[in-house]
Amino acid sequence: MLPVLTCFLLPFGGGIPAGVLLAHSRGLAWPVTAGLYLLSDIILALLFEPTLRLLVALGRKVPFLVRFGTALKASSQQAAARYNRAGAGPISLIALSFGVDPMTGRTAALAAGFGPLAGWSFAIAGDLLYYAAIAFATLRLSTCLKNPEAAVLAVLLAMALIPSLVRRLRGRHEN
């Protein structure tokens, strides 16, 4: 189980398809695999929260960080508003975490005034939805292609290309 958890702790999206296929090859049931992914999110939250709090504390004293914090808050609110016109509420923060990553979701939640428990709950909920979509796609593709490496490559390509395509289509629709 530790190698699967290690894959999920990788700081890029490629850890999900690799971890899911590794878990599948070792006979781990999907609830166990999802639980390992949740554990990886909790570990990352425990590591990231002190760093975030330190930056907030320093951001009140260091001029560069004051400007950075102000820009980050505005950027987070703008990003959250893209997901929900009402602003950075729970649903938009979950969507932001799904669309970007849980650290960005937590940072936006802090900027919106949510504490650690609520902020990480929203961030992890969005990330678990993302995990579910990627895990399902990886397992289905692996079954269809009969080649785990090809499935991982296809999922990684989709993870890289689909957000860009959606932004491009959304831009055409808004014009």
Secondary structure as the mmCIF struct_conf table of DSSP 4:
data_model
#
loop_
_struct_conf.conf_type_id
_struct_conf.id
_struct_conf.beg_label_comp_id
_struct_conf.beg_label_asym_id
_struct_conf.beg_label_seq_id
_struct_conf.end_label_comp_id
_struct_conf.end_label_asym_id
_struct_conf.end_label_seq_id
HELX_RH_AL_P HELX_RH_AL_P1 LEU A 2 LEU A 9
BEND BEND1 LEU A 10 PHE A 12
TURN_TY1_P TURN_TY1_P1 GLY A 13 GLY A 14
HELX_RH_AL_P HELX_RH_AL_P2 GLY A 15 SER A 25
TURN_TY1_P TURN_TY1_P2 ARG A 26 GLY A 27
HELX_RH_AL_P HELX_RH_AL_P3 TRP A 30 GLY A 59
TURN_TY1_P TURN_TY1_P3 ARG A 60 LYS A 61
HELX_RH_AL_P HELX_RH_AL_P4 PRO A 63 TYR A 83
TURN_TY1_P TURN_TY1_P4 ARG A 85 ALA A 86
BEND BEND2 ALA A 88 ALA A 88
HELX_RH_AL_P HELX_RH_AL_P5 PRO A 90 GLY A 99
BEND BEND3 VAL A 100 VAL A 100
HELX_RH_AL_P HELX_RH_AL_P6 PRO A 102 ALA A 111
TURN_TY1_P TURN_TY1_P5 ALA A 112 GLY A 113
HELX_RH_AL_P HELX_RH_AL_P7 PRO A 116 LEU A 145
BEND BEND4 LYS A 146 LYS A 146
HELX_RH_AL_P HELX_RH_AL_P8 PRO A 148 GLU A 174
#
